[in-house]
Amino acid sequence: MSNTYTAIFERDENWIIAYCPEIPGANGQGRTKAEARDSLAAAIALILQDRREDALRGLPDDAERETVTVA
């Protein structure tokens, strides 16, 4: 799955903190902006995977599953 999200970067002394306003709880950090961006991307992927797995637990046997693409 691929999508685009907003990344906000703030400096905290020697660290760069990143967060994504669209995905509550998605935060990253690094000594460089690139490290913070990579850390944030990993956090977003992990959160979305966890939410997807959690949402699919306990589905009824007759539930239909498809994918939808958002442009």
N, C-alpha and C positions, 0 to 999 in steps of 0.2 A: 504494500500500500504506500502511495506517495501523496503527499499534500504539502501545502505551504503554511507556515505558522509565523507569527510575529515573535521576534526575539528582542528583548529589552536588555541593554547592557549598562551596568553601573560599576564604578570603581569603588573599591573598599580597601584603602591603603594599597598593598601590593597585589591584591586580587581583583579580578574582574568577575562580577556576579552577573548571571544571565537568568532571565525568567521569561515565561511565555504566558501572556494574559489569557489566551484562549484555553489553556490546559492548566487548571488550578493544581498546584503542587509540583509543576514541572520547573525545576531550577537546575542551574549548572554553575560551575565556577572554573576558573583557570588563571594561570599567571599571564596568559595572553588572551586576546579576544578569540583567536582560533580555538584555543583549548576550551574556553568557556562555551563557545558555540557547539563544539563537539560534545561536551558534557551535557549541554541542554538537549541536543538532538537525541542522545542516548536516553536521557530521562523521559523525554516525550514518547519515544518508542516503547519504553518499558511500561509507562503508565497506560498507554493505549492498549498494549497487549494484555495487561492485567485487567483492565476494564472490559475488554472484549471477552476474555475467558470467564470473568465473573458473570457477565451478562448471559453467557451461553449455558451456564450451569443450571440444571433443573428445567431445561426446556421440555415441554410435553413432546411425546413421541410423534405426534402428528403435526408439529410445527414445521413450517417450510422455511428454508434458509436460502437466501440469495445475496448477491452483492449489489451495491448501488455506487455509481461513480458521481462525485460532486465536482463540477468544474469550477 
